[in-house]
Amino acid sequence: MKDASTLYRLLGDEARLRLLRILATERLNVTELTGILGLAQSGVSRHLGLLKEAGLVVEEKDAGFTYYRIAASVRDGVDGRPPLWPVLEVQFREAAADPAVRADEARLQEVLRLRKENFETHGSADTRDARQLVPGRSWAAWSRALGLLLPPLQVADLGCGEGYLSIEAARWASRVIAVDRSDVVLRRARGLAQRRHMSNVIWKRGELEKLPIRDACVDVALLSQALHHARNPARAVEEAARITMPGGRVLVLDLRTHQEEWVRAKLGDRILGFADEELKRMLLAAGLREVKVGVGARKSGDPFTVLIASGTKKSSAAMPERKRISA
């Protein structure tokens, strides 16, 4: 009776049930679980410790990582006791439409996508699939190498957030103007740039619909996962085109239309992505030509598909066209 009471108390916590549901589908480490559940790392570690002590999850070491997965005894039973899984499975099935569960599932798919695209291994840290582990194969190195092939461009990173893309662009750009409306994230971005010894980034506070940048002064205007935060996306694209030199490019990375309502409250998204044609129309309406829209990243089971859209600003008779970047 005492053991049963302890087990029921353990399973009476929503966070622990969420952990078990996620770990029943994939083994994950604490960092990944923290990102999926949106809980503090200390809290996730404490819940995992209790579940491990109760024999509901097991710990595995792999390539320097510690992973957790649901214990086999949960599905198969142990010491003559019936398996717990049928009871949990009913609970998980009934909760499948719950917004919190849908959010957990979407973030799980995002973690799995990031594993697949892992910069350092070109695969997940999960060494069970050894075919994916190729020493030296690095998306980060490839992207930086390609950057060295570009001329020293003037770049604007619009809706820069904490500055990761701004700092990557600064490795090959002559100058980066990074704009965000939040003073808090700009402070973090400046701190990151200082730690990375990047001095060619200018940080500015401003709105996407009214950029604090003069006309026709950058070669490339980037809107990476920023447009769905804009109050007026079409106006934001027009502003990006305004600050771009004739012959320069506007580059947009954003989500294709989806139904994940939880991102509004959790991430502050105003818009649930864009249709391909919608992005194309916005770029054309902003006066851009040679507009292209295509899929940048997509994973089976992931509700989020990343679109890449680009357009070139028309040349003007009064201003000679700059040398264009090849597609």
PyMOL commands that set and color helices and strands:
alter all, ss='L'
color gray80, all
select helices_A, chain A and resi 2-11+14-23+30-37+41-53+72-76+85-94+99-116+130-132+139-147+164-170+183-195+227-229+233-243+262-267+276-285
alter helices_A, ss='H'
color red, helices_A
select strands_A, chain A and resi 28-29+57-62+65-70+154-158+175-180+201-205+218-224+244-255+288-297+306-313
alter strands_A, ss='S'
color yellow, strands_A
deselect
rebuild
show_as cartoon
